Amino acid sequence: MVRHTPPRPVPIEELCPELAPFRREAVRLHPRSGSPTCRDSSVGGPLLWPEEEPWPICPGRQGDVSYAGHEEPVPYIPIAQVYRSDAPWTPFPEGRDLLQVLWCPYDHGEFCYPLPMVRWRSAAPVARVASAPPPPAGASEDYVPDPCILHPEPVVEYPSSDLPDEVADRIRDRLDRLETETGWMYHYHLADAPGIKLGGYPGWTQEPCWPGCPSCGKRMEHLITVSSWECDGESWRTWLPTEDRVIENGRETRRQGVINAAGLMLGDAGGVYIFECPRCPDRPLGHWFDCS
């Protein structure tokens, strides 16, 4: 089923023309419970992983006494894969038509998050497909997604936390008046889309933390946000697709099972943000995590 985010309830660029230069396109992935195969775009589904290619392994402590995660090497687990044919709005590297995201389902780093990795590949040469190892027994269930089919949809976004202070100051009075008169809040209802998505603006919970490219030093681009929820108790009013709305007791509400179809819970309803530098030939990666 195709998913359609409702039109914005306010023509925000007419109200605030200052936002126009910051318009970006994101691709909402809309994971919904299903039984994907390795030939499908999915969250938590099997990956099109060549049998002859070693499955990636997280090495564990390896002498780092400050590390609080697993002691022994463990396999990364599938998080998402997206075929270019399902997300033609996303720029893929030349000669690649499949994006794969995996992570180690143990806490890493100062802020305790699953450690991600990315593979770009060409699907056509993959003849014999490897089966993913089962998630390690001690891994947090909150970090292991349930299988979901994707329903990619392009949407237009505007920055929330990433809006420059000088622009935010110029439009603040108009946005305050809009909220008072209509109840629509720029941050929750009109700016950047929540949920698991490609491109656009990261779904920050805390202050933005963009990594710099280790090769060229420039700010990396947002590749994918893997978030806990499709939307929350406030943002669903404008961001929940029309196909996932029902009328109960005369009121519009959310269909069961769509807000957290993948079963993820990253910290306190946070997200893992993965970045890349498309300017450098090896497309270096970066990542960040935050939560409430």
Residue frames relative to the residue before (quaternion, step in Angstrom):
aa qw qx qy qz dx dy dz
M 1.0000 0.0000 0.0000 0.0000 0.00 0.00 0.00
V 0.4226 -0.6793 0.5401 0.2610 3.55 -0.97 0.89
R 0.2332 -0.7527 0.5963 0.1531 3.57 -1.10 0.68
H 0.1081 -0.7954 0.5957 0.0295 3.57 -0.99 0.88
T 0.3022 -0.7220 0.5981 0.1721 3.55 -0.67 1.12
P 0.4953 -0.6670 0.4484 0.3297 3.63 -0.78 0.89
P 0.5926 -0.5421 0.4389 0.4029 3.59 -1.16 0.48
R 0.5875 -0.5700 0.4270 0.3842 3.57 -1.12 0.64
P 0.4652 -0.7088 0.4502 0.2800 3.62 -0.84 0.87
V 0.7519 0.2546 -0.1513 0.5890 3.56 1.31 -0.22
P 0.3752 -0.6932 0.5523 0.2714 3.66 -0.91 0.79
I 0.1978 -0.8653 0.4456 0.1162 3.53 0.40 1.30
E 0.6448 0.5147 -0.3444 0.4481 3.63 1.04 -0.58
E 0.6055 0.5233 -0.3686 0.4729 3.58 1.14 -0.44
L 0.6703 0.4811 -0.2926 0.4834 3.55 1.02 -0.80
C 0.8030 0.0993 -0.0065 0.5876 3.57 0.99 -0.91
P 0.1731 -0.8192 0.5386 0.0935 3.63 0.18 1.22
E 0.5387 0.6380 -0.3990 0.3788 3.60 1.18 -0.42
L 0.6290 0.5616 -0.3324 0.4225 3.60 1.22 -0.44
A 0.4975 0.7100 -0.4134 0.2784 3.59 1.15 -0.52
P 0.6856 0.4840 -0.3247 0.4362 3.66 0.81 -0.81
F 0.6950 0.4768 -0.2681 0.4666 3.58 1.23 -0.39
R 0.3847 0.7322 -0.4807 0.2912 3.58 1.27 0.11
R 0.0299 0.7799 -0.6247 0.0238 3.57 -0.99 0.87
E 0.3520 -0.7037 0.5695 0.2378 3.54 -1.27 0.42
A 0.0899 -0.7626 0.6398 0.0318 3.54 -0.98 0.97
V 0.2932 -0.7162 0.5964 0.2131 3.55 -1.30 0.25
R 0.2385 -0.7595 0.5931 0.1206 3.55 -0.47 1.23
L 0.3202 -0.7917 0.4925 0.1676 3.60 -0.75 1.03
H 0.1779 -0.8397 0.5027 0.1033 3.63 1.20 -0.34
P 0.0355 0.8090 -0.5857 0.0345 3.66 0.44 1.07
R 0.0035 0.7751 -0.6312 0.0295 3.54 -1.02 0.92
S 0.6388 -0.5690 0.3532 0.3787 3.57 -1.00 0.85
G 0.2385 0.7651 -0.5664 0.1920 3.54 -0.95 0.94
S 0.4463 -0.6598 0.5308 0.2893 3.54 -1.33 -0.27
P 0.0305 -0.8417 0.5391 0.0011 3.59 0.44 1.18
T 0.2968 -0.6936 0.6174 0.2226 3.53 -1.32 0.39
C 0.6883 -0.4706 0.3413 0.4338 3.56 -1.29 0.04
R 0.6458 0.5029 -0.3216 0.4761 3.60 1.26 -0.18
D 0.6233 0.5157 -0.3318 0.4853 3.56 1.33 0.15
S 0.4649 -0.5785 0.5742 0.3458 3.51 -1.32 0.36
S 0.0904 0.8268 -0.5382 0.1362 3.57 -0.78 0.98
V 0.2300 -0.6530 0.6770 0.2498 3.45 -1.50 -0.01
G 0.8392 0.1408 -0.1248 0.5102 3.58 -0.81 1.01
G 0.5547 0.6125 -0.3982 0.3982 3.58 1.22 0.21
P 0.6733 -0.4728 0.3587 0.4409 3.60 -1.26 0.01
L 0.3687 -0.7363 0.5314 0.1987 3.54 -1.10 0.77
L 0.4458 -0.6167 0.5696 0.3105 3.52 -1.27 0.49
W 0.1563 0.8080 -0.5386 0.1808 3.56 0.29 1.32
P 0.4444 -0.7186 0.4561 0.2794 3.62 -0.59 1.06
E 0.5352 -0.6560 0.4332 0.3091 3.54 -0.91 0.94
E 0.6980 0.4826 -0.2745 0.4523 3.58 1.05 -0.73
E 0.6269 0.5276 -0.3402 0.4615 3.62 1.24 -0.18
P 0.4701 -0.6905 0.4585 0.3033 3.63 -0.66 1.01
W 0.4619 -0.6572 0.5156 0.2982 3.54 -1.03 0.79
P 0.4877 -0.6891 0.4390 0.3075 3.65 -0.82 0.88
I 0.1762 -0.7874 0.5898 0.0332 3.51 -1.06 0.93
C 0.2959 -0.7091 0.6073 0.2021 3.58 -1.03 0.81
P 0.4245 -0.7776 0.4002 0.2344 3.60 -0.55 1.12
G 0.4638 -0.6868 0.4649 0.3113 3.63 1.07 -0.36
R 0.8455 -0.2397 0.1333 0.4582 3.54 -1.30 -0.36
Q 0.0607 0.8466 -0.5287 -0.0075 3.59 0.79 -1.05
G 0.7898 -0.3642 0.1698 0.4633 3.56 0.74 1.09
D 0.5596 0.5896 -0.4038 0.4197 3.62 1.21 -0.09
V 0.2552 -0.8170 0.4991 0.1348 3.58 -0.15 1.26
S 0.6433 0.5262 -0.3325 0.4458 3.61 1.20 -0.36
Y 0.5596 0.6238 -0.3784 0.3930 3.56 1.28 -0.27
A 0.2151 -0.8207 0.5229 0.0823 3.58 -0.75 1.06
G 0.5167 0.6709 -0.4042 0.3457 3.61 1.24 0.11
H 0.8037 -0.2592 0.2018 0.4962 3.56 -1.10 -0.72
E 0.5153 -0.6655 0.4584 0.2853 3.54 -1.16 0.65
E 0.7963 0.2829 -0.1163 0.5218 3.56 0.87 -1.00
P 0.6450 -0.5062 0.3815 0.4269 3.59 -1.20 0.31
V 0.0239 -0.7838 0.6206 -0.0022 3.57 -1.06 0.82
P 0.5304 -0.6324 0.4501 0.3408 3.61 -1.11 0.57
Y 0.4939 -0.5884 0.5469 0.3329 3.52 -1.24 0.55
I 0.2958 -0.7517 0.5609 0.1813 3.58 -1.17 0.53
P 0.5532 -0.6102 0.4406 0.3570 3.62 -1.11 0.59
I 0.1545 -0.7764 0.6065 0.0737 3.54 -0.98 0.92
A 0.7960 -0.1575 0.1395 0.5676 3.59 0.73 -0.98
Q 0.0390 0.7411 -0.6669 -0.0666 3.50 -1.31 0.36
V 0.0967 -0.7923 0.6025 -0.0029 3.51 -1.05 0.93
Y 0.2802 -0.7423 0.5889 0.1540 3.54 -0.81 1.07
R 0.5744 -0.6151 0.4199 0.3397 3.55 -1.01 0.84
S 0.6188 0.5621 -0.3475 0.4247 3.58 1.05 -0.71
D 0.6866 0.4562 -0.2815 0.4911 3.61 1.18 -0.49
A 0.7740 0.2026 -0.1203 0.5877 3.58 1.23 -0.34
P 0.0139 0.8573 -0.5143 0.0168 3.61 0.68 1.05
W 0.5810 0.5882 -0.3737 0.4205 3.59 1.24 -0.21
T 0.6416 0.5252 -0.3097 0.4654 3.60 1.28 -0.31
P 0.3876 -0.7213 0.5144 0.2546 3.64 -0.82 0.89
F 0.1545 -0.7757 0.6090 0.0585 3.56 -0.67 1.17
P 0.5837 -0.5512 0.4397 0.4026 3.61 -1.16 0.43
E 0.6159 -0.5565 0.4047 0.3836 3.57 -1.14 0.63
G 0.8246 0.2179 -0.1805 0.4899 3.55 -0.91 0.96
R 0.6725 0.4416 -0.2937 0.5163 3.59 1.26 0.13
D 0.0464 -0.8158 0.5763 0.0135 3.55 -1.00 0.79
L 0.7175 0.3631 -0.2444 0.5419 3.58 1.23 0.35
L 0.1484 -0.7617 0.6283 0.0549 3.54 -0.90 1.06
Q 0.0292 -0.7940 0.6070 -0.0135 3.56 -0.87 1.01
V 0.1070 -0.7804 0.6156 0.0217 3.55 -0.97 0.98
L 0.0067 -0.7725 0.6343 -0.0289 3.55 -0.93 0.98
W 0.0026 0.7969 -0.5978 -0.0869 3.56 -1.27 0.11
C 0.5136 -0.5894 0.5224 0.3405 3.49 -1.37 0.30
P 0.3141 -0.8104 0.4655 0.1672 3.61 -0.52 1.14
Y 0.5368 0.5493 -0.4457 0.4599 3.55 0.94 0.98
D 0.5980 -0.5764 0.4201 0.3656 3.55 -1.24 0.43
H 0.0426 -0.7808 0.6231 -0.0171 3.53 -0.99 0.97
G 0.8192 0.3206 -0.1932 0.4346 3.53 -1.28 0.38
E 0.7427 -0.4268 0.3036 0.4172 3.49 -1.39 0.15
F 0.7712 0.3638 -0.1845 0.4888 3.58 1.01 -0.80
C 0.4463 -0.7477 0.4203 0.2551 3.59 1.29 0.34
Y 0.3657 0.7110 -0.5108 0.3160 3.55 0.15 1.31
P 0.5564 -0.5825 0.4534 0.3816 3.62 -1.18 0.40
L 0.3966 -0.7503 0.4896 0.2003 3.57 -0.87 1.00
P 0.2156 -0.8330 0.4979 0.1085 3.63 -0.44 1.17
M 0.0605 -0.7417 0.6628 0.0834 3.51 -1.42 0.25
V 0.2523 -0.7710 0.5750 0.1061 3.56 -1.27 0.52
R 0.0644 -0.7497 0.6555 0.0644 3.53 -1.23 0.67
W 0.1412 -0.7154 0.6762 0.1051 3.53 -1.06 0.87
R 0.1123 0.8111 -0.5693 0.0733 3.60 -0.82 0.84
S 0.4471 -0.6150 0.5667 0.3176 3.50 -1.42 0.11
A 0.4082 -0.7567 0.4590 0.2239 3.56 -0.69 1.08
A 0.6053 0.6321 -0.3604 0.3228 3.59 0.95 -0.86
P 0.7140 0.4625 -0.3038 0.4290 3.66 0.78 -0.80
V 0.5728 0.6049 -0.3924 0.3899 3.63 1.18 -0.31
A 0.1028 -0.8225 0.5593 0.0129 3.57 -0.38 1.28
R 0.7827 0.1793 -0.0784 0.5908 3.57 0.77 -1.07
V 0.2187 -0.8203 0.5246 0.0643 3.56 -0.65 1.18
A 0.3844 -0.7232 0.5342 0.2093 3.54 -0.93 0.97
S 0.3829 -0.6763 0.5736 0.2589 3.55 -1.23 0.51
A 0.4763 -0.6698 0.4845 0.2995 3.56 -0.96 0.83
P 0.4970 -0.6140 0.5054 0.3473 3.59 -1.04 0.67
P 0.5582 -0.5945 0.4347 0.3822 3.61 -1.07 0.52
P 0.5995 -0.5486 0.4174 0.4067 3.61 -1.12 0.51
P 0.5473 -0.6188 0.4358 0.3573 3.61 -0.96 0.74
A 0.6263 -0.6103 0.3462 0.3398 3.54 -1.04 0.89
G 0.7407 0.4315 -0.2382 0.4566 3.59 1.02 -0.72
A 0.4521 0.7061 -0.4490 0.3088 3.58 1.25 0.01
S 0.5387 -0.6190 0.4664 0.3303 3.55 -1.15 0.65
E 0.4732 -0.6727 0.4903 0.2884 3.59 -0.88 0.93
D 0.5933 0.5901 -0.3590 0.4134 3.58 1.17 -0.55
Y 0.7028 0.4504 -0.2510 0.4901 3.58 1.24 -0.46
V 0.6533 0.4888 -0.3022 0.4929 3.61 1.28 -0.10
P 0.2652 -0.8119 0.4936 0.1637 3.64 -0.22 1.19
D 0.4523 -0.6333 0.5554 0.2931 3.52 -1.23 0.61
P 0.5975 -0.5954 0.3847 0.3748 3.63 -1.05 0.66
C 0.0341 0.7972 -0.5983 0.0734 3.55 -0.89 1.01
I 0.3627 -0.6627 0.6122 0.2334 3.52 -1.21 0.71
L 0.3363 -0.7473 0.5389 0.1950 3.58 -1.09 0.71
H 0.1473 -0.7526 0.6372 0.0766 3.52 -1.29 0.60
P 0.1100 -0.8576 0.4974 0.0705 3.61 0.55 1.15
E 0.0114 0.7903 -0.6097 0.0592 3.53 -1.08 0.87
P 0.3355 -0.7350 0.5442 0.2261 3.63 -0.78 0.91
V 0.0015 0.7784 -0.6276 0.0152 3.55 -1.07 0.81
V 0.4252 -0.6656 0.5472 0.2770 3.55 -1.28 0.42
E 0.1110 -0.7969 0.5932 0.0274 3.55 -0.97 0.93
Y 0.1511 -0.7222 0.6615 0.1343 3.49 -1.42 0.30
P 0.5647 -0.6365 0.3927 0.3490 3.61 -1.03 0.65
S 0.2582 -0.7178 0.6234 0.1719 3.49 -1.19 0.67
S 0.7978 0.2239 -0.1160 0.5477 3.60 0.16 -1.25
D 0.6794 0.5057 -0.2879 0.4469 3.59 1.14 -0.56
L 0.4613 0.6780 -0.4592 0.3416 3.60 1.22 0.03
P 0.4806 -0.6776 0.4590 0.3151 3.64 -0.71 0.97
D 0.6095 -0.6011 0.3787 0.3517 3.57 -1.02 0.83
E 0.6693 0.5158 -0.3217 0.4271 3.58 0.91 -0.86
V 0.6430 0.4886 -0.3217 0.4943 3.60 1.12 -0.62
A 0.6327 0.5323 -0.3303 0.4553 3.57 0.96 -0.85
D 0.6438 0.5246 -0.3246 0.4526 3.60 0.98 -0.80
R 0.6749 0.5152 -0.3041 0.4320 3.61 0.96 -0.85
I 0.7774 0.3534 -0.1863 0.4859 3.59 1.00 -0.76
R 0.4022 0.7610 -0.4538 0.2306 3.59 1.25 -0.14
D 0.6700 0.5078 -0.3204 0.4366 3.60 0.82 -0.93
R 0.6563 0.5075 -0.3181 0.4589 3.59 0.98 -0.80
L 0.6700 0.4853 -0.3036 0.4726 3.58 0.98 -0.80
D 0.6228 0.5267 -0.3430 0.4660 3.60 1.03 -0.70
R 0.6594 0.4998 -0.3079 0.4696 3.56 0.98 -0.85
L 0.6176 0.5439 -0.3371 0.4573 3.59 1.05 -0.77
E 0.6673 0.4993 -0.3034 0.4619 3.58 0.90 -0.91
T 0.6557 0.5167 -0.3114 0.4540 3.58 0.95 -0.85
E 0.7443 0.4342 -0.2281 0.4532 3.57 0.89 -0.93
T 0.8195 0.2538 -0.1015 0.5036 3.61 1.03 -0.75
G 0.4496 -0.6777 0.4633 0.3520 3.60 1.14 -0.56
W 0.5572 0.6014 -0.4031 0.4067 3.60 1.24 -0.13
M 0.1813 -0.7857 0.5877 0.0670 3.54 -0.79 1.11
Y 0.5296 -0.6568 0.4311 0.3197 3.56 -0.78 1.03
H 0.6841 0.5118 -0.3061 0.4199 3.60 0.73 -1.05
Y 0.7694 0.3863 -0.2030 0.4664 3.61 0.76 -1.00
H 0.8272 0.3364 -0.1111 0.4362 3.55 0.83 -1.01
L 0.8208 0.3167 -0.1010 0.4646 3.60 1.04 -0.67
A 0.6632 0.5536 -0.3045 0.4012 3.61 1.14 -0.45
D 0.8259 -0.1370 0.1293 0.5315 3.60 -0.43 -1.20
A 0.5293 -0.6665 0.4401 0.2862 3.55 -1.05 0.88
P 0.3868 -0.6926 0.5517 0.2575 3.58 -1.06 0.70
G 0.6535 0.5651 -0.3678 0.3441 3.57 -1.32 -0.05
I 0.6634 -0.4626 0.3990 0.4321 3.52 -1.38 -0.10
K 0.1478 0.8102 -0.5393 0.1757 3.57 -0.62 1.12
L 0.3671 -0.6816 0.5890 0.2317 3.51 -1.39 0.38
G 0.8485 0.1753 -0.1141 0.4861 3.55 -1.11 0.71
G 0.6281 0.5342 -0.4078 0.3923 3.53 -1.27 -0.37
Y 0.6883 -0.4326 0.3642 0.4544 3.55 -1.12 -0.75
P 0.5442 -0.6024 0.4559 0.3647 3.61 -1.00 0.69
G 0.4581 -0.6959 0.4838 0.2679 3.57 -1.10 0.66
W 0.0615 -0.8619 0.5026 0.0279 3.55 0.86 1.04
T 0.2407 -0.7122 0.6377 0.1681 3.53 -1.24 0.66
Q 0.7423 0.2650 -0.1482 0.5973 3.55 1.12 -0.77
E 0.7599 -0.3314 0.2636 0.4931 3.58 -1.25 -0.37
P 0.5915 -0.5913 0.4043 0.3701 3.62 -1.05 0.67
C 0.0126 -0.7732 0.6340 -0.0055 3.54 -1.16 0.70
W 0.0380 -0.8279 0.5587 -0.0316 3.56 0.24 1.32
P 0.3294 -0.7435 0.5382 0.2216 3.63 -0.78 0.90
G 0.3932 -0.6831 0.5619 0.2511 3.53 -1.27 0.50
C 0.5369 -0.6183 0.4619 0.3407 3.56 -1.13 0.61
P 0.4273 -0.7180 0.4822 0.2633 3.61 -0.80 0.93
S 0.6628 0.5085 -0.3038 0.4581 3.60 1.23 -0.38
C 0.8277 0.1963 -0.0861 0.5187 3.61 0.69 -1.05
G 0.4779 -0.7106 0.4092 0.3148 3.59 1.27 -0.20
K 0.5673 0.5992 -0.3922 0.4066 3.62 1.22 -0.16
R 0.6296 -0.5389 0.3956 0.3959 3.55 -1.25 0.42
M 0.4439 -0.6948 0.5022 0.2609 3.55 -0.95 0.89
E 0.4521 -0.6563 0.5353 0.2797 3.55 -1.36 0.29
H 0.5077 -0.6355 0.4835 0.3235 3.55 -1.14 0.65
L 0.2220 -0.7830 0.5715 0.1053 3.57 -0.81 1.04
I 0.7916 -0.1757 0.1679 0.5607 3.59 0.66 -1.09
T 0.2148 -0.7075 0.6571 0.1464 3.51 -1.24 0.68
V 0.1010 -0.7391 0.6627 0.0656 3.56 -0.97 0.94
S 0.0276 -0.8429 0.5353 -0.0460 3.55 -0.25 1.27
S 0.6332 -0.5497 0.3962 0.3740 3.53 -1.32 0.30
W 0.8257 0.1755 -0.0316 0.5352 3.57 0.92 -0.94
E 0.5584 -0.5608 0.4947 0.3592 3.54 -1.29 0.39
C 0.7300 -0.2186 0.1573 0.6282 3.56 1.09 -0.81
D 0.4409 -0.7128 0.4818 0.2557 3.59 -1.20 0.38
G 0.7901 -0.3768 0.2316 0.4244 3.53 -1.35 -0.12
E 0.7100 0.3911 -0.2590 0.5252 3.60 1.24 -0.24
S 0.7221 0.4771 -0.2745 0.4190 3.58 0.76 -1.02
W 0.5302 0.6505 -0.4199 0.3455 3.62 1.12 -0.44
R 0.5562 0.6507 -0.3880 0.3415 3.58 1.10 -0.62
T 0.7902 0.2282 -0.1471 0.5495 3.60 1.08 -0.61
W 0.7352 0.4499 -0.2446 0.4442 3.62 1.09 -0.51
L 0.5630 0.5888 -0.4137 0.4065 3.64 1.13 -0.31
P 0.4924 -0.6754 0.4511 0.3130 3.63 -0.78 0.96
T 0.6107 -0.5806 0.3986 0.3621 3.53 -1.15 0.65
E 0.6361 0.5519 -0.3313 0.4255 3.61 1.08 -0.68
D 0.7146 0.4412 -0.2456 0.4841 3.59 1.21 -0.40
R 0.5616 0.5800 -0.3847 0.4473 3.57 1.27 0.41
V 0.0568 -0.7793 0.6238 0.0169 3.55 -1.10 0.77
I 0.3827 -0.6852 0.5678 0.2483 3.53 -1.28 0.38
E 0.0405 0.7803 -0.6207 0.0648 3.55 -0.76 1.12
N 0.8435 -0.0308 -0.0316 0.5353 3.54 -0.79 1.10
G 0.7226 -0.4693 0.2360 0.4494 3.53 1.00 0.90
R 0.6913 0.4318 -0.2779 0.5083 3.60 1.26 0.08
E 0.4623 -0.6631 0.5144 0.2861 3.55 -1.12 0.72
T 0.0804 0.7871 -0.6066 0.0777 3.55 -0.93 0.93
R 0.6457 -0.5517 0.3865 0.3597 3.55 -1.35 -0.02
R 0.4887 -0.6384 0.5088 0.3076 3.55 -1.06 0.77
Q 0.5654 -0.6219 0.4214 0.3404 3.59 -1.01 0.78
G 0.8406 0.2872 -0.1845 0.4206 3.56 -1.15 0.69
V 0.6078 0.5871 -0.3655 0.3903 3.61 1.18 0.03
I 0.6096 0.5898 -0.3619 0.3867 3.60 1.07 -0.58
N 0.8084 0.0634 -0.0164 0.5850 3.58 0.99 -0.77
A 0.0176 0.8564 -0.5149 0.0336 3.56 0.82 1.04
A 0.6990 0.4740 -0.2756 0.4590 3.60 1.03 -0.74
G 0.4174 -0.7468 0.4429 0.2681 3.60 1.24 -0.19
L 0.4247 0.7057 -0.4689 0.3191 3.60 1.17 0.42
M 0.0484 0.7509 -0.6585 -0.0154 3.55 -1.26 0.50
L 0.0812 -0.8289 0.5527 -0.0309 3.53 -0.16 1.39
G 0.7823 -0.1158 0.0240 0.6116 3.53 -0.08 1.32
D 0.7190 -0.3321 0.3072 0.5277 3.55 -0.91 -0.97
A 0.7709 -0.3583 0.1711 0.4980 3.57 0.27 1.38
G 0.3632 0.7441 -0.4836 0.2837 3.58 0.92 0.91
G 0.3657 -0.7244 0.5399 0.2237 3.52 -1.26 -0.48
V 0.3306 -0.6799 0.6139 0.2273 3.52 -1.35 0.39
Y 0.1529 -0.7978 0.5821 0.0373 3.56 -0.80 1.09
I 0.1215 -0.7952 0.5932 0.0318 3.56 -0.77 1.07
F 0.1359 -0.7999 0.5845 0.0045 3.53 -0.92 1.05
E 0.0721 -0.7757 0.6231 0.0699 3.55 -1.27 0.35
C 0.3279 -0.6983 0.5896 0.2395 3.54 -1.34 0.25
P 0.2028 -0.8207 0.5220 0.1136 3.62 -0.14 1.22
R 0.5581 0.6185 -0.3866 0.3955 3.60 1.27 -0.21
C 0.7101 0.4355 -0.2522 0.4925 3.59 1.11 -0.65
P 0.6014 -0.6225 0.3579 0.3504 3.61 -0.89 0.88
D 0.7452 0.3940 -0.2390 0.4819 3.61 0.94 -0.76
R 0.3365 -0.7858 0.4666 0.2269 3.60 1.34 0.15
P 0.0793 -0.8284 0.5539 0.0254 3.61 0.51 1.16
L 0.2993 -0.7635 0.5533 0.1459 3.55 -1.17 0.67
G 0.0454 -0.7546 0.6522 0.0559 3.52 -1.31 0.45
H 0.0893 -0.7997 0.5903 0.0641 3.58 -1.22 0.23
W 0.0663 -0.7642 0.6403 0.0397 3.52 -1.34 0.36
F 0.1536 -0.7682 0.6156 0.0853 3.54 -1.30 0.42
D 0.1476 0.7641 -0.6274 0.0254 3.54 -1.15 0.59
C 0.0778 -0.7815 0.6173 0.0460 3.57 -1.28 0.27
S 0.6996 -0.4713 0.3269 0.4260 3.57 -1.28 0.14
